[in-house]
Amino acid sequence: MRLVTTNLTVTDIKPKIRPLIEELFKTVPAGVGSSGFVKLTKDAFRTVTEEGARWAIKEGYGWDDDLKMTEEEGRMAADSSKVSDRAMKRGLSQIGTLGSGNHYLEIQRAAEIHDPAFAKACGITQKDQIVIMFHCGSRGFGHQIGTDYLEKFLQVMPKYKIEIVDNELACAPFSSSEGQDYFEAMKCGINMSFANRQVILHRIRQAFSKIMKKSAEEMEMHQVYDVAHNTAKIETHDVDGKKRKLIVHRKGSTRAFGPNMPEVPEKYRALGQPIIIGGSMETGSYLLRGTERAMKETFGSTCHGSGRTMSRARAKGMWRGDTLLKDMEKRGIIVLSTSMPGVAEEAGGAYKDIDEVVQSVHDAGISTKVVALKPLANVKG
């Protein structure tokens, strides 16, 4: 997840909202199998998987400050030799692409500011201010890494006397050679996702500049934060009064580090980490703040997003994509997509109420509300 501010308001972009989203739709390829404008050799892509967003900045796709506002400063140390040629081939052409499923790029407005001080630190100072949020990862590259190691783990589990009830739960001990190989490969996937989102941000700035006739600098298109949503990382946490190194696997959760954590950018360190929580394309999203309570109770973690209430197949049986698009436009939300079935899968009714989900983590104290964001226009894969 990545969130970007602007100094624009709804009034500024309302006359140009359709040209803006059409330009973004054209500039940031979406959908299954989509390819980006960045053309790489195999060796160059291998460098991407080891350098992450830092590679993108070196190549001119962004600003130096973007790295400061990215988890891990956009790179995890990783060994790309642990990634298969097949995975490399799948990811080679996908830098700067959105993908499909629940991945999206959305123009939003600040609908309600709950924590003015933290919102200001993040660059959001008024209601109806325009921000851009997008959600995507390592595309087919990361998927292939998972598939490759699932197969490897199934083969070696008998050696480690591991029994499972479902092949999707295939695993290996972390300290084993297979476990360590997967950890390195997974970090390459994280690095590719950092680079992917960095290039997408570059393209967003270009699209806004073209339509709004202003530079990205003039529009103050600063990155609030970039936080990964599917990781396993070695972190130090208090366990029974003692500091211990742990492998914290966040799948369906988001890092929510509290104040004074060295991993949080200096700009936010005294207050806590920004947390970007996506909802459905119909309902809205949130910016939250990490808390000390999350560090004590949930290993510095909070929710992932609103979460589905039904399968994609069931959603496609309940909604028609073209009808949904017309209905949303009547409500002031423009959605462009490469797939009408894909739109139906992402209907707001297929998701939990984002306000209820966020209220629950707010009340639990593991993250607190900062800004409620509402959609104006959306690109879906």
Summary of the structure (lengths in Angstrom):
residues: 381
radius of gyration: 20.2
end to end distance: 15.6
largest distance: 64.0
contacts: 1360
relative contact order: 0.18
helix: 43%
strand: 23%
